[in-house]
């Protein structure tokens, strides 16, 4: 079977032809009648974009329609959807951020496309991060990711919530530029190149991959907390000569710069399965070898309502709420944190809103006031003691989210968000009796930002069928194939 979605991310994707030409619908150059190759859409774009669109269409086939396309400088991201699922795809949103000099130039940065498929929010971030080897450049790459997540929002509920937090499944792809980093500072660049080439010759890809900066960053929580990637059981994709196969240039240590990462919302990890991950060996127009991956996703909604809804009314009460290891929000190295609860679904209601928060929101002209706890002064490890936050959920469905933001209270200035976590309400309801204390990592712009602990109490009101077990809510229909 063919794929349902095809997502293509490109970096440094601008070119010039030796002659002024376009490509016709069959994928061949037509110098005599360039207008015949361009429909109204192509006529609105520059020649490179229209050529690229026609080229891709000629390769993947007429059964696909381009549903999203964005260009920022030399970065491009396009989304193609198969005709057989096109009616199930909606809510497409596009955003992006520049990370070049001064976060203005678009030579580095990222583009995000998000969509909904059967009540499942899927996002794709194509990125081009800072180049070069060395610790300072590694930190720049991590900061690039934070900038993209901070600036490129595709979820309108709150500016505190980035796409990595609000997506049921998210992919990050592109020239991420993370390098091979060998232990020890005594070896010079030539030694590193020689060591890498020797390992490649011996096909010791596991050993080389163990020296990958990105893997270390994911383990340390420096970036993209919760994301994973398949191991690179193939030669490094950079820096190669422009020829088929892998022939490396000596200017840079061979590295796995070109990557695809993925992350699933809690409770949904088994619904995303990788099928393939490999380099395009015969690609010859760059000093990088692109990578491609294939995945299948089981959506949150199936063809039987009873398989994804907890029918009835449930009261969900958060108790014994604590945080540990929060970032400092104030100049003295401390914070004055409080918790704010947010949700998008109309079938959730809550009442615990402080008077201060109501006044603050009214002064800012905001209609919606989210429930909050009281703030606790001067601590990075707050404990709200006997405080409780209670919500009523009607007919909870798989993948339904509630967000907790940890915010630093400031009397005279803007309150700053310190960390967030997204919780699966369906999972909380089904596991409340199994786990007296629930602990979750906190993140901020993809970086580790402490932990939150709490207990959950549930009660039933006008319940029609009672709680199904977690296993019964995992039946699979309409899998989505992504390439």
Secondary structure, DSSP 8 states (H G I E B T S, - for coil): ---SEEEEEESS-----SS--EE-TTSSEESS-GGGG--HHHHTS-HHHHHHHHHHHHHH-TTEEEEEEEEETTEEEEEEEETTTGGGEEEEEEEEEE-SGGGT-TTSEEEEEEEEETTEEEEEEEEE---SSSHHHHHHHHHHHHHHHHH----TT-TT--HHHH-SEEEEEEE----B--S-SSS-HHHHHHHHHHHHHTT-HHHHHTTBHHHHHHHHTSSSTT-B-----S---BSB-SSSS--B-TTS--B--EEEEEEE-TT-GGGEEEEEEEE-TT--SSSB--EEEEEEE--S--S-GGGTEEEEEEEEEEEEEEEES----STTS---EEEEEE---TTEEE----HHHHHHHHHTT-S----B----SS-SS-B-TT--EEEEEEEEETT-EEEEEEEE--SSS--EEEEEEEEEHHHHHHHTTT-SSEEEEEEETTEEEEEEEEEEEEEEES-SS----GGGG----S-EEE-
